[in-house]
Amino acid sequence: METVELSQQQSIRMAELPEDYRVIGVERSAPLVRKPGGQIIRIQQNGRLSAATVAARNRLASPSPVSDWRGDASWHE
């Protein structure tokens, strides 16, 4: 997974996310987060949450290594 420098608003939003939300990728400098129900969302530069693009959802649908926001690596199935 690439390293991305977060904006202050993104950092604040990530700190507010519940523990069961997992960072699973990055799309154009925006972290992609999987909600417990499986929905994938983006954290925009301004800290707002939005739906991930179809391309990002399709790319992340296959098993791949992921990292939660605490930096722990795991495998997503």
C-alpha positions in Angstrom: 0.0 0.0 0.0 1.3 3.4 -0.9 2.1 6.0 1.8 0.0 9.1 1.8 0.3 12.3 3.8 -3.1 13.1 5.3 -4.5 16.5 5.6 -5.3 17.8 9.1 -9.0 17.3 8.4 -8.4 13.7 7.2 -6.4 12.9 10.3 -9.2 14.3 12.5 -11.8 12.3 10.7 -9.8 9.1 11.0 -9.3 9.6 14.7 -13.1 9.9 15.0 -13.9 6.6 13.1 -15.2 3.6 15.2 -12.6 0.9 15.8 -14.4 -1.5 13.4 -13.8 0.7 10.4 -10.6 -0.4 8.5 -8.4 1.4 6.1 -8.1 -0.8 3.0 -6.5 1.4 0.4 -5.9 4.8 -1.1 -7.4 6.5 -4.1 -6.0 9.9 -5.3 -4.7 10.8 -1.9 -7.9 9.8 -0.1 -7.9 6.8 2.3 -10.5 4.1 1.5 -12.3 2.7 4.5 -14.4 -0.4 4.8 -17.4 0.0 7.1 -18.5 -3.1 9.1 -21.4 -3.7 6.7 -18.9 -3.9 3.8 -19.5 -0.4 2.2 -16.3 1.3 1.0 -16.0 5.0 1.6 -13.4 7.7 0.9 -12.1 10.3 3.4 -11.8 13.4 1.2 -9.1 16.1 1.8 -11.6 18.2 3.7 -12.4 15.3 6.0 -15.8 14.6 4.6 -16.8 11.0 3.9 -18.0 10.0 0.4 -18.8 6.8 -1.5 -15.8 5.2 -3.2 -15.7 5.1 -6.9 -16.8 2.0 -8.8 -13.2 1.5 -10.0 -11.9 1.6 -6.4 -14.6 -0.8 -5.2 -13.8 -3.3 -8.0 -10.1 -3.1 -7.4 -10.5 -3.8 -3.7 -13.0 -6.7 -4.2 -10.2 -9.2 -4.7 -8.2 -10.5 -1.7 -5.3 -8.3 -0.9 -3.1 -7.3 2.0 -4.7 -4.5 4.0 -3.8 -2.3 7.0 -6.0 -0.9 9.6 -5.4 2.7 10.6 -3.3 1.7 13.5 -0.7 0.2 11.0 -1.4 -3.5 11.7 -1.1 -5.6 8.5 -3.6 -8.4 7.8 -5.2 -10.2 4.9 -8.7 -9.4 3.6 -10.7 -12.2 2.2 
